[in-house]
């Protein structure tokens, strides 16, 4: 039996009916807002390729954290810019580093925000790669100690969750061990398990001043053509102790989000990255798309694909629109 018995349009007739049967309910409760903290005080510099996103010193960053919390966004993802870069990215694990001070400030202010910190060396190394070098290649095993030290410094500052984004093999277990040995068994790990070597990170590298000074990240970040490999990466990270896993970027990898969601029981996050944000902003500023509708459609799509958590620069706007 088909038409005229079946008329799917009956359930699209009014907003009340549409709302009643809506399959995916996007809420602010699943959003994480990425933020960039820089040295100094009173600094609030807009990232030119990311309108509405700022590099901020700890004082300004803290003001925005109050706003983020009042919008009902549950957490922030922190990236730091160092005073000085060097070969081993030593400010990544310094107790007086920008991220460490930012985390302490959020805790001291008594904010309830979930503080997630990005754990990587690329913002801190003078060569811009995500690990330390041996010759011209990134030395996986030697990098692990540095990453674990960075994660520990974030935990000491009061981070709830550490999020390694470097794509070194074995970093989740190295971080888990280091945290546990130092009494931080309660600090969770959100692993960027399936992080692709993507052109969509372009604006972020301006924001975090983390572009590699030679070569690219293809020898450690994943090939965009591979989805089965993502399942392997996720399986390994969960085995090593990841509490949550992330797929990144989001929009070109929704099939990967779905496959990870179906195959594993841990919470799945998707990172709607800088380039995805900048494209929407640029088109909206030109009057080519309706920003409000576009953003909610994108976030709904990511959630429908299976992401429990969405890390997005649109979080504040989305929170206002979802009220
Ligand atoms: C650092 C890191 C990157 C992003 C998050 N963590 C950049 C990169 O790998 O080059 C990208 C975030 C974004 O584009 O919004 N390893």
Boltz pocket constraint, residues with backbone or C-beta under 6 A from the ligand:
constraints:
  - pocket:
      binder: B
      contacts: [[A, 118], [A, 120], [A, 122], [A, 130], [A, 165], [A, 166], [A, 200], [A, 201], [A, 202], [A, 203], [A, 204], [A, 205], [A, 210], [A, 272], [A, 273], [A, 274], [A, 275]]
      max_distance: 6.0
